[in-house]
Amino acid sequence: MHLRHALTLPLLTLMASAAAFAQMPSASTTPVNASEQAAVIATLEQQLKSQYVFPDVAASTSTALSAKLAHGDYRDATTTAAFARKLSEDLSSIGNDKHLAVKFAPDLPSPPQNDGKGGSDEDAAREMEQMVAQMRTASARESYGINRVQWLPGGVSYIDLRKFGHPEIVGAAYDGAMSLVAGTKALVLDLRQNKGGEPDGVAYLISHFFAVGDARHLNDFYVRADGDTHQFWTIPSATPRFAGPIYVLTSRQTASGAEECAYDLKTQKRATLVGETTMGAANPGGWMPLGHGFMAFIPVARAINPITNANWEHVGVAPDVAVPAGSAMKTAYLAILDGLLKNSKDPDEQAGLKNILADVQSGKFQLPDNYSSH
């Protein structure tokens, strides 16, 4: 599917994720006055009521924000940084949604709008192409979210993935990474520092973990804007396929699309999760303009897993093996080596695996582990 079709409104916001929040410019210390604060909050309330996936929560949250403004709760937030931070805290707390956030980003372009007026289709298409070009450049600079690919002793591979991109942008990189690990016996997929990304990017990566012809219904998203439920399945064009055991590393920082990846693999019984319960942010959305340089990330859809008929919102994705995130790599690697040793019939291979196990257990072998909880 061509990218410009995949990102057409109203699905544009569905493709965005909380990962964008970390990539945006830091809020400045520009002053913000009471009049501007009131205008931003008024626009935020309008956006919530028209866009937020849960209309009842949007209404109650808007009422609470208005009450806080009237009470003078934002009187001391006199800079754009302080106001954005305070508004984000209130929005997330009142709405009980970890995706809800506000950012001061005066240089961030608003998504193209199609209002049905003459020429809008061409304008929207042109703006979309510009956004796609920017996405390609930004993704390439970040190695398409792939922080590290490594072979480990014993025939085990390791991929540290920090974000999920759209398949037309990152698909070739994912295929390349999977080609590098195709000859290994087991894979460790590290999502401990992955903040999410594109839902179809999640589906594209996961597609590598099922045999050709083994189509899997991975996830659904109900989108408020069109009232439809959009299905996500494994993608036939994803190659090569990996048939070995998969261990997925998780942490409390694992969020949004990365949680979906872990959740999908767990419900499909295709991977063993090791680490901590994830953040618990399941509702995808996009950045909406609020005026005066402020933007709000507002979820416009909710995830519905076809197997559980539920999602990971608020509760996170629980690991199969619960250990501190900093110990997850060692725990997973030892479990893989132990499994390979039990299944080996070759005395020489058994001896080699025992030596590797001893080196890992003693700390003699340095693991490819650059996890940071900050």
The 8 nearest C-alpha neighbors of each residue, nearest first, counted from 0:
[[1, 2, 5, 4, 167, 3, 166, 6],
 [2, 0, 4, 3, 5, 167, 6, 166],
 [1, 3, 5, 4, 6, 167, 0, 131],
 [2, 4, 6, 5, 1, 7, 127, 128],
 [5, 3, 2, 7, 6, 1, 0, 8],
 [4, 6, 2, 3, 7, 1, 0, 10],
 [7, 5, 11, 3, 4, 10, 2, 8],
 [8, 6, 4, 11, 5, 10, 9, 3],
 [9, 7, 10, 11, 6, 12, 113, 112],
 [8, 10, 11, 7, 224, 12, 225, 13],
 [11, 9, 8, 13, 12, 7, 6, 14],
 [12, 10, 6, 8, 13, 14, 9, 7],
 [13, 11, 285, 284, 15, 14, 10, 9],
 [12, 14, 284, 10, 11, 15, 283, 285],
 [13, 15, 197, 12, 11, 198, 10, 16],
 [16, 14, 285, 12, 13, 284, 197, 196],
 [17, 15, 196, 18, 283, 19, 284, 195],
 [16, 18, 19, 20, 98, 195, 255, 194],
 [19, 17, 194, 16, 20, 195, 21, 196],
 [18, 20, 22, 17, 21, 16, 23, 15],
 [19, 21, 17, 18, 22, 23, 102, 16],
 [20, 22, 19, 23, 18, 17, 24, 194],
 [23, 21, 19, 20, 24, 18, 25, 17],
 [22, 24, 20, 21, 19, 25, 104, 107],
 [25, 23, 104, 26, 22, 103, 21, 106],
 [24, 26, 27, 23, 103, 104, 80, 102],
 [27, 25, 80, 103, 79, 24, 104, 102],
 [28, 26, 29, 80, 79, 25, 103, 78],
 [27, 29, 78, 80, 79, 30, 26, 81],
 [28, 30, 78, 27, 79, 31, 80, 26],
 [31, 29, 78, 77, 79, 28, 32, 27],
 [30, 32, 78, 77, 79, 35, 29, 36],
 [33, 31, 35, 34, 36, 77, 30, 78],
 [32, 34, 36, 35, 37, 31, 74, 73],
 [35, 33, 37, 36, 32, 38, 31, 39],
 [34, 36, 38, 32, 37, 33, 39, 31],
 [35, 37, 33, 39, 34, 38, 40, 32],
 [36, 38, 40, 34, 35, 39, 41, 33],
 [37, 39, 35, 41, 36, 40, 42, 34],
 [40, 38, 36, 42, 41, 289, 37, 43],
 [39, 41, 43, 37, 42, 38, 44, 36],
 [42, 40, 38, 44, 43, 39, 37, 45],
 [43, 41, 45, 39, 44, 40, 289, 46],
 [42, 44, 40, 46, 45, 41, 289, 39],
 [43, 45, 61, 47, 41, 42, 46, 40],
 [46, 44, 42, 48, 43, 47, 49, 41],
 [47, 45, 43, 49, 44, 48, 50, 42],
 [46, 48, 51, 44, 57, 50, 45, 49],
 [47, 49, 45, 57, 46, 50, 54, 44],
 [48, 50, 46, 47, 45, 51, 54, 57],
 [51, 49, 47, 46, 299, 48, 52, 224],
 [52, 50, 47, 299, 53, 298, 297, 57],
 [51, 53, 299, 300, 223, 298, 54, 50],
 [52, 54, 56, 51, 55, 57, 223, 299],
 [55, 53, 57, 56, 48, 52, 58, 51],
 [56, 54, 58, 57, 53, 59, 48, 60],
 [57, 55, 59, 58, 53, 54, 60, 94],
 [58, 56, 54, 60, 47, 48, 55, 59],
 [57, 59, 55, 61, 56, 60, 48, 54],
 [60, 58, 62, 56, 61, 57, 63, 55],
 [59, 61, 63, 57, 62, 58, 94, 56],
 [62, 60, 44, 64, 58, 63, 59, 57],
 [61, 63, 59, 65, 60, 64, 66, 58],
 [62, 64, 66, 60, 61, 65, 67, 59],
 [65, 63, 67, 61, 66, 62, 60, 68],
 [66, 64, 68, 62, 67, 63, 69, 61],
 [65, 67, 63, 69, 64, 68, 70, 62],
 [68, 66, 70, 64, 72, 65, 69, 63],
 [67, 69, 65, 71, 70, 66, 72, 64],
 [70, 68, 66, 71, 67, 65, 72, 64],
 [69, 71, 67, 68, 72, 66, 73, 65],
 [72, 70, 74, 68, 69, 73, 67, 75],
 [71, 73, 67, 74, 70, 68, 75, 69],
 [74, 72, 76, 71, 75, 68, 82, 85],
 [73, 75, 71, 76, 72, 77, 33, 68],
 [74, 76, 77, 73, 72, 81, 71, 82],
 [77, 75, 82, 81, 73, 74, 78, 85],
 [76, 78, 31, 75, 30, 32, 81, 82],
 [79, 77, 30, 31, 28, 81, 80, 29],
 [78, 80, 82, 29, 81, 31, 28, 83],
 [81, 79, 26, 83, 78, 82, 27, 28],
 [82, 80, 76, 84, 78, 83, 79, 85],
 [81, 83, 76, 79, 85, 84, 80, 86],
 [84, 82, 86, 80, 101, 102, 81, 85],
 [83, 85, 81, 87, 82, 86, 80, 88],
 [86, 84, 88, 82, 87, 83, 81, 89],
 [85, 87, 89, 83, 88, 84, 90, 82],
 [88, 86, 100, 101, 90, 84, 85, 89],
 [87, 89, 85, 91, 86, 90, 92, 84],
 [90, 88, 92, 86, 87, 91, 93, 85],
 [89, 91, 87, 93, 92, 88, 94, 86],
 [90, 92, 96, 99, 94, 88, 95, 89],
 [91, 93, 95, 89, 90, 94, 88, 96],
 [94, 92, 90, 95, 91, 89, 60, 63],
 [93, 95, 91, 96, 92, 90, 60, 56],
 [96, 94, 92, 91, 93, 97, 90, 313],
 [95, 97, 91, 94, 98, 99, 280, 92],
 [98, 96, 99, 91, 280, 95, 279, 100],
 [97, 99, 96, 17, 280, 100, 298, 296],
 [100, 98, 91, 296, 297, 97, 96, 90],
 [101, 99, 87, 296, 295, 98, 91, 90],
 [102, 100, 295, 87, 83, 294, 296, 86],
 [101, 103, 294, 83, 293, 104, 295, 26],
 [102, 104, 293, 26, 292, 294, 105, 83],
 [103, 105, 107, 106, 292, 293, 102, 24],
 [104, 106, 292, 107, 103, 293, 291, 108],
 [107, 105, 104, 108, 292, 24, 103, 109],
 [106, 108, 104, 105, 109, 23, 292, 24],
 [109, 107, 106, 110, 105, 111, 104, 288],
 [108, 110, 288, 111, 107, 287, 286, 112],
 [111, 109, 112, 108, 287, 286, 11, 127],
 [112, 110, 123, 126, 109, 127, 113, 122],
 [111, 113, 114, 123, 110, 8, 119, 109],
 [114, 112, 119, 115, 123, 120, 111, 8],
 [115, 113, 116, 112, 119, 120, 117, 123],
 [114, 116, 113, 119, 117, 120, 118, 112],
 [117, 115, 114, 119, 118, 113, 120, 112],
 [116, 118, 119, 115, 120, 114, 121, 122],
 [117, 119, 121, 120, 122, 116, 115, 123],
 [118, 120, 122, 121, 117, 113, 116, 123],
 [121, 119, 123, 122, 118, 124, 113, 115],
 [122, 120, 124, 123, 119, 118, 125, 126],
 [123, 121, 119, 125, 124, 120, 126, 118],
 [122, 124, 126, 120, 111, 121, 125, 119],
 [125, 123, 127, 121, 122, 126, 120, 128],
 [124, 126, 122, 128, 127, 123, 121, 129],
 [127, 125, 129, 123, 128, 124, 111, 122],
 [126, 128, 124, 130, 129, 125, 123, 131],
 [129, 127, 131, 125, 130, 126, 132, 124],
 [128, 130, 126, 132, 127, 131, 133, 125],
 [129, 131, 127, 133, 128, 132, 134, 126],
 [130, 132, 134, 128, 133, 129, 127, 135],
 [133, 131, 135, 129, 134, 130, 128, 136],
 [132, 134, 130, 136, 131, 135, 137, 129],
 [133, 135, 131, 137, 132, 136, 138, 130],
 [136, 134, 132, 138, 133, 137, 168, 139],
 [135, 137, 133, 139, 134, 138, 140, 132],
 [138, 136, 134, 140, 139, 135, 133, 141],
 [137, 139, 143, 141, 135, 140, 136, 134],
 [140, 138, 142, 136, 141, 143, 137, 135],
 [139, 141, 137, 138, 142, 136, 143, 135],
 [140, 142, 138, 139, 143, 144, 137, 145],
 [143, 141, 139, 144, 145, 140, 138, 146],
 [144, 142, 138, 141, 139, 145, 169, 172],
 [143, 145, 162, 161, 142, 160, 141, 146],
 [146, 144, 160, 143, 142, 147, 159, 161],
 [145, 147, 159, 160, 144, 161, 142, 148],
 [146, 148, 159, 158, 145, 149, 160, 157],
 [149, 147, 158, 157, 159, 176, 150, 146],
 [150, 148, 157, 156, 151, 147, 158, 367],
 [149, 151, 156, 155, 157, 152, 154, 148],
 [152, 150, 155, 156, 154, 153, 149, 157],
 [153, 151, 154, 155, 150, 355, 352, 156],
 [152, 154, 155, 352, 151, 336, 355, 351],
 [153, 155, 183, 184, 152, 151, 156, 150],
 [156, 154, 185, 151, 183, 153, 184, 186],
 [157, 155, 150, 186, 151, 149, 180, 183],
 [156, 158, 187, 149, 148, 186, 188, 150],
 [159, 157, 148, 188, 147, 189, 160, 187],
 [158, 160, 189, 147, 146, 145, 188, 161],
 [159, 161, 145, 144, 146, 162, 190, 158],
 [160, 162, 193, 144, 192, 145, 146, 159],
 [163, 161, 144, 193, 195, 196, 160, 194],
 [164, 162, 196, 200, 197, 195, 201, 144],
 [165, 163, 197, 200, 169, 196, 166, 162],
 [164, 166, 200, 168, 167, 197, 169, 199],
 [167, 165, 170, 169, 200, 168, 164, 203],
 [168, 166, 165, 170, 169, 2, 1, 171],
 [167, 169, 166, 165, 170, 135, 164, 171],
 [170, 168, 166, 172, 171, 143, 164, 167],
 [171, 169, 166, 173, 172, 167, 168, 174],
 [170, 172, 174, 173, 169, 175, 168, 167],
 [173, 171, 175, 169, 174, 170, 176, 143],
 [172, 174, 170, 176, 175, 171, 177, 169],
 [175, 173, 171, 177, 172, 176, 238, 178],
 [176, 174, 172, 178, 173, 177, 171, 179],
 [177, 175, 173, 179, 178, 174, 172, 180],
 [176, 178, 174, 180, 179, 175, 181, 173],
 [179, 177, 175, 181, 176, 180, 174, 239],
 [178, 180, 176, 177, 181, 175, 182, 148],
 [181, 179, 177, 178, 182, 183, 156, 176],
 [182, 180, 178, 183, 179, 177, 241, 239],
 [183, 181, 180, 184, 179, 154, 178, 241],
 [184, 182, 154, 155, 180, 181, 185, 156],
 [183, 185, 154, 243, 155, 182, 186, 244],
 [186, 184, 244, 155, 243, 183, 245, 156],
 [185, 187, 156, 245, 157, 155, 246, 188],
 [186, 188, 157, 246, 245, 247, 156, 189],
 [189, 187, 247, 158, 157, 246, 159, 248],
 [188, 190, 159, 248, 191, 247, 158, 160],
 [191, 189, 193, 249, 192, 248, 160, 253],
 [190, 192, 249, 250, 253, 189, 193, 248],
 [193, 191, 190, 161, 253, 252, 194, 370],
 [192, 194, 161, 190, 162, 253, 195, 191],
 [195, 193, 254, 18, 253, 162, 257, 255],
 [196, 194, 256, 257, 255, 162, 18, 254],
 [197, 195, 163, 16, 256, 162, 164, 18],
 [196, 198, 200, 14, 164, 163, 199, 165],
 [199, 197, 201, 200, 256, 202, 14, 196],
 [198, 200, 202, 201, 197, 203, 165, 166],
 [201, 199, 165, 203, 197, 166, 164, 198],
 [200, 202, 198, 199, 204, 203, 260, 205],
 [201, 203, 199, 205, 200, 204, 233, 206],
 [204, 202, 200, 206, 201, 205, 234, 199],
 [203, 205, 206, 201, 202, 207, 200, 173],
 [206, 204, 202, 207, 208, 203, 201, 233],
 [205, 207, 233, 203, 208, 204, 234, 209],
 [208, 206, 240, 205, 209, 204, 237, 241],
 [209, 207, 241, 206, 205, 240, 242, 210],
 [210, 208, 207, 206, 213, 240, 211, 242],
 [211, 209, 213, 212, 240, 208, 242, 241],
 [210, 212, 213, 209, 235, 240, 214, 207],
 [211, 213, 214, 210, 235, 209, 215, 233],
 [212, 214, 210, 211, 209, 215, 233, 235],
 [213, 215, 212, 233, 216, 232, 234, 235],
 [216, 214, 233, 232, 217, 213, 209, 267],
 [215, 217, 232, 218, 231, 233, 214, 305],
 [218, 216, 232, 231, 215, 263, 233, 305],
 [217, 219, 304, 231, 305, 230, 216, 303],
 [220, 218, 230, 303, 229, 302, 231, 304],
 [221, 219, 302, 229, 301, 228, 303, 300],
 [220, 222, 228, 300, 301, 227, 229, 223],
 [223, 221, 300, 224, 226, 227, 225, 220],
 [222, 224, 226, 52, 225, 300, 299, 221],
 [225, 223, 222, 226, 9, 50, 299, 227],
 [226, 224, 227, 223, 222, 9, 228, 221],
 [227, 225, 223, 222, 224, 221, 228, 300],
 [228, 226, 225, 222, 221, 229, 223, 224],
 [227, 229, 221, 220, 222, 219, 230, 226],
 [230, 228, 220, 219, 221, 227, 231, 222],
 [229, 231, 219, 218, 228, 232, 220, 216],
 [230, 232, 218, 217, 219, 216, 202, 229],
 [233, 231, 216, 217, 215, 234, 202, 230],
 [232, 234, 206, 215, 202, 214, 235, 203],
 [233, 235, 236, 206, 237, 203, 232, 202],
 [236, 234, 237, 233, 211, 212, 206, 214],
 [235, 237, 234, 238, 206, 203, 211, 239],
 [238, 236, 235, 207, 234, 206, 203, 239],
 [239, 237, 240, 174, 207, 236, 177, 178],
 [238, 240, 178, 207, 177, 237, 174, 241],
 [239, 241, 207, 238, 208, 210, 209, 242],
 [240, 242, 208, 207, 243, 181, 239, 209],
 [241, 243, 208, 240, 209, 244, 210, 185],
 [244, 242, 185, 184, 241, 245, 186, 183],
 [243, 245, 185, 186, 270, 246, 242, 184],
 [246, 244, 270, 186, 187, 185, 271, 243],
 [245, 247, 271, 187, 270, 272, 188, 186],
 [246, 248, 272, 188, 189, 187, 273, 271],
 [249, 247, 189, 273, 190, 274, 191, 272],
 [250, 248, 191, 274, 190, 275, 253, 273],
 [251, 249, 275, 191, 252, 324, 253, 277],
 [250, 252, 277, 278, 253, 276, 275, 249],
 [253, 251, 250, 278, 254, 192, 191, 277],
 [254, 252, 277, 191, 250, 193, 251, 194],
 [255, 253, 194, 258, 278, 257, 195, 252],
 [254, 256, 195, 280, 258, 281, 257, 194],
 [257, 255, 195, 259, 196, 258, 198, 260],
 [258, 256, 195, 260, 259, 254, 255, 193],
 [259, 257, 261, 255, 254, 256, 260, 262],
 [258, 260, 256, 262, 257, 261, 263, 255],
 [259, 261, 257, 263, 258, 262, 201, 264],
 [260, 262, 258, 264, 259, 263, 265, 257],
 [261, 263, 259, 265, 260, 264, 258, 266],
 [264, 262, 260, 266, 265, 261, 259, 217],
 [265, 263, 267, 269, 261, 270, 262, 266],
 [264, 266, 268, 262, 267, 263, 270, 261],
 [267, 265, 263, 268, 264, 262, 306, 307],
 [266, 268, 264, 269, 265, 263, 217, 270],
 [269, 267, 265, 266, 270, 264, 271, 263],
 [268, 270, 264, 267, 265, 245, 271, 208],
 [271, 269, 245, 246, 264, 265, 268, 272],
 [270, 272, 246, 247, 319, 245, 273, 265],
 [271, 273, 318, 247, 319, 246, 248, 320],
 [274, 272, 320, 248, 318, 327, 319, 321],
 [275, 273, 322, 324, 249, 327, 321, 248],
 [274, 276, 250, 249, 321, 324, 251, 323],
 [277, 275, 317, 316, 315, 251, 318, 250],
 [276, 278, 251, 315, 316, 253, 250, 279],
 [279, 277, 251, 315, 254, 252, 253, 280],
 [315, 278, 280, 313, 312, 314, 311, 277],
 [281, 279, 312, 255, 97, 278, 254, 282],
 [280, 282, 312, 255, 311, 302, 279, 283],
 [281, 283, 301, 298, 300, 280, 302, 284],
 [284, 282, 298, 300, 13, 16, 299, 281],
 [298, 285, 283, 299, 13, 12, 297, 15],
 [284, 286, 12, 15, 296, 297, 287, 16],
 [285, 287, 296, 295, 294, 297, 288, 284],
 [286, 288, 295, 294, 296, 285, 289, 297],
 [289, 287, 294, 290, 109, 293, 295, 286],
 [290, 288, 293, 294, 39, 42, 43, 287],
 [289, 291, 292, 293, 288, 39, 294, 42],
 [290, 292, 293, 289, 35, 39, 105, 38],
 [293, 291, 105, 290, 104, 103, 294, 289],
 [294, 292, 103, 289, 290, 291, 102, 104],
 [293, 295, 288, 289, 102, 287, 101, 286],
 [296, 294, 101, 287, 286, 100, 297, 102],
 [295, 297, 286, 100, 285, 99, 287, 101],
 [296, 298, 284, 99, 285, 51, 295, 299],
 [284, 299, 297, 283, 282, 51, 300, 52],
 [298, 300, 52, 284, 51, 50, 223, 222],
 [301, 299, 222, 52, 221, 282, 283, 298],
 [302, 300, 282, 221, 220, 303, 283, 281],
 [301, 303, 220, 219, 310, 282, 281, 304],
 [304, 302, 219, 309, 308, 310, 220, 218],
 [303, 305, 218, 308, 309, 306, 307, 219],
 [306, 304, 308, 307, 218, 303, 219, 217],
 [305, 307, 304, 308, 266, 309, 267, 217],
 [306, 308, 309, 304, 305, 310, 266, 303],
 [309, 307, 304, 305, 303, 306, 310, 302],
 [310, 308, 307, 303, 304, 311, 302, 305],
 [311, 309, 303, 312, 302, 304, 281, 308],
 [310, 312, 315, 279, 314, 281, 316, 313],
 [311, 313, 281, 279, 280, 314, 310, 315],
 [314, 312, 279, 315, 311, 280, 96, 278],
 [315, 313, 279, 311, 312, 316, 278, 277],
 [279, 316, 314, 277, 311, 278, 276, 313],
 [317, 315, 277, 276, 311, 262, 318, 258],
 [316, 318, 276, 315, 319, 277, 275, 321],
 [319, 317, 272, 320, 273, 321, 276, 274],
 [318, 320, 272, 273, 271, 321, 317, 274],
 [321, 319, 273, 318, 272, 322, 274, 271],
 [320, 322, 274, 318, 275, 273, 319, 323],
 [321, 323, 274, 327, 275, 324, 326, 320],
 [324, 322, 325, 326, 274, 275, 327, 321],
 [323, 325, 274, 327, 250, 326, 275, 322],
 [324, 326, 323, 327, 370, 328, 371, 274],
 [327, 325, 324, 323, 329, 328, 330, 322],
 [326, 328, 274, 330, 324, 329, 325, 273],
 [329, 327, 331, 330, 326, 332, 368, 248],
 [328, 330, 332, 331, 327, 326, 333, 366],
 [329, 331, 327, 333, 328, 332, 326, 334],
 [330, 332, 334, 328, 333, 329, 327, 335],
 [331, 333, 335, 329, 334, 330, 328, 336],
 [332, 334, 336, 330, 335, 331, 337, 329],
 [335, 333, 331, 337, 332, 336, 338, 330],
 [334, 336, 332, 338, 337, 333, 339, 331],
 [337, 335, 339, 333, 338, 334, 340, 332],
 [336, 338, 340, 334, 335, 339, 333, 341],
 [339, 337, 335, 341, 336, 340, 334, 342],
 [338, 340, 336, 342, 337, 341, 343, 335],
 [339, 341, 337, 343, 338, 342, 349, 336],
 [342, 340, 338, 339, 343, 337, 344, 349],
 [341, 343, 339, 340, 338, 344, 337, 349],
 [342, 344, 340, 345, 341, 339, 349, 348],
 [345, 343, 346, 342, 349, 348, 341, 340],
 [344, 346, 348, 347, 343, 349, 350, 342],
 [347, 345, 349, 348, 350, 344, 343, 351],
 [348, 346, 350, 349, 345, 351, 352, 344],
 [347, 349, 351, 345, 350, 346, 352, 343],
 [350, 348, 346, 352, 347, 351, 340, 345],
 [349, 351, 347, 353, 348, 352, 346, 354],
 [352, 350, 348, 354, 349, 353, 347, 355],
 [351, 353, 355, 349, 354, 350, 356, 348],
 [354, 352, 356, 350, 351, 355, 349, 357],
 [353, 355, 357, 351, 352, 356, 358, 350],
 [354, 356, 352, 358, 357, 353, 359, 351],
 [357, 355, 353, 359, 354, 358, 360, 352],
 [356, 358, 354, 360, 355, 359, 361, 353],
 [359, 357, 363, 355, 361, 364, 356, 360],
 [360, 358, 362, 364, 356, 361, 357, 363],
 [361, 359, 357, 362, 358, 356, 363, 333],
 [362, 360, 358, 359, 363, 357, 364, 356],
 [361, 363, 359, 364, 360, 358, 365, 357],
 [364, 362, 358, 361, 359, 365, 360, 357],
 [363, 365, 359, 358, 362, 366, 361, 355],
 [366, 364, 363, 367, 362, 359, 368, 358],
 [365, 367, 368, 364, 329, 328, 359, 362],
 [368, 366, 369, 365, 149, 157, 328, 151],
 [367, 369, 366, 370, 328, 365, 325, 329],
 [370, 368, 371, 367, 366, 325, 159, 192],
 [369, 371, 368, 325, 372, 192, 191, 324],
 [370, 372, 373, 369, 192, 325, 191, 324],
 [371, 373, 370, 252, 325, 324, 192, 250],
 [372, 371, 252, 370, 192, 251, 191, 250]]
